[in-house]
Amino acid sequence: MARTITVVLVLICLAWLSAPGLAQQSMSDCDKWVAKINAEVGVRADEASHAARMKVEEITKMCKDGKTAEAEKAAMETMATLGIKP
């Protein structure tokens, strides 16, 4: 019985410790999307690039708010508009 309780507590502690690492991974994905879009937008001066600059601000805000799925969708749409392969 004591072993079972110890194993369960260890597993809970490991899950608790790994949660920030998983959150950091999703943030790095957001950073990658924003960097790709900014790299393309930096060399362009058209209406699509202006719209993409505005969208990058929204994507960054969504990532900070933890809305990673919505941010990914917006980033993929923006990259498609600019002709960037994800």
N, C-alpha and C positions, 0 to 999 in steps of 0.2 A: 504494500500500500504506500509506503514511504517513497519507494522508487517511482511509482506512478506519479505521485504528486510532484516529485522533484523533476521528472521528465516534462510534465505539463508546464511547470513554472519556467523551465529552461526554454521550452518552445515559445512560450508567451513572451519571454524576454527577448529572444532572437527576432521574433516578429516585430516587436516594438522597436528594436534597434535598427531593423532593416527598412522601416517605413520612410525615414528621411532620405535614405538612399534612393528609394523608388521615386520619391517626389523630385529629387535632384535630377534624376534621369529624364523625367518629363520636361523639366525646365531646360535641360540641355537640348532637347528636341525643339523647343520653342526658339531657343537661341539660334539653332541651325536654320530654321525656317526664316527667321528675321534676317539672318546674315545673307542667305541666298537671295532674298528679295531685295535687300539693300544693295547688294553687289550689282544686281542687274539695273536697279533704278538709278544708281549713281552715274551710269554712263549714258542714260537716256534723258531726253527732255521733251516728253510728249504728254498727252492727257492721261494715257494709261499709267505712266510712271508717277504722275501726280496723285492719281487715285490710289496707287499702290503705297505711296508714302503715307497717305491717310489710313489705309488699311493696316499698315504695320503698327501704327499706334494702337489701333483696336486689338490687334493680335497680341501685342505685348500686355495690354491691360487684361485681356482674357486669361493669358497665361498666369499673370500675377494673382488673379482671382480664383485660379484653380480650374478654370473651364478649358481644359486641355483639348477635349474632343472638338469643341466649337472652334477653338483657335486653330487646330489642325485643318478643319474643314475650310475655314477662311483663308488660311495660308495656301492650301492646295488650289483653291479657286483663284487666288491672286497670282500664284505662280503660273497657272494655266493661262490666265489673261496676258501675262508677260511673255509666255512661250518658254518657260523654264520647266525642265523635267524634274519632278520631285525625286 
